[in-house]
Amino acid sequence: YAVLKERVGEILRKTGTGPDWRSTLTQDLLTAGFLTAFLLTCFIPGSLLILITGLLLGMQTSCAHNWFHQKDTQVDTVIKLFHNWFHQKDSQGWRRFYFDMSFLSHRDWRVSHALSHHLYTNTYTDVEVTAVEPFLYFLPLEKNLVLRYVAPVYFHLFSFLAFPLELGKRIIHIL
C-alpha cells in the first residue's frame, strides 16, 4: 500500500485531483445548451426542439455524475453562494446540483454510488447494477430471449417513467 500510495501521489501532484477544464467546459456547455433549448421550447414548441432538449438534459445529467466525487461546498447563505464559493478550494463541487435538473437527487445518488458502486464496482453486490433484476441484467451472463430482445425495449419505457416517479417521490418526501 505504501508503494502504491507513493506512486499515485507522484502522478496526482502532476495531474491534480479535480476535473480538468475540458470536463468543466463540457458540463457547463451541456447545461447552458439544455437551458437554452428548454427556454426556446417554451416559446417555439416543436418535436425536434423537444428532442434536442431531452438529449441535452440526458447528456448533462450523465456528465454531472463526475461532480459527485468532489468535496462538498460549504454554502451557508445565499450571499456565500454567489461570492465565496469562487474562493473555496472545491469551487467545482457545486456542479453536482446540475444532476437535480433531471428530477433525480444528487444527494441520494451520491450516497448509493459511493456505498455500492465504488465498493463493489459492476459485481453482484453493486446495487446500481442489480437493483432492477430480474427484469434487466447488466452483468454479462446467458440471457433468455425476453432479456435479450424485449428488455432493451422496456428498459427505455422504465427509464421514461423513472424520472417522473422520482420527482413524485421527492415531492412526497418534502410534504
Secondary structure by P-SEA (a helix, b strand, c coil): caaaaaaaaaaaaaccccccaaaaaaaaaaaaaaaaaaaaaaccccaaaaaaaaaaaaaaaaaacccccccccccccccccccccccccccccccccccccccccaaaaaaaaaaccccccccccccccccccccccccccccccccccaaaaaaaaaaaaaaaaaaaaaaaaac
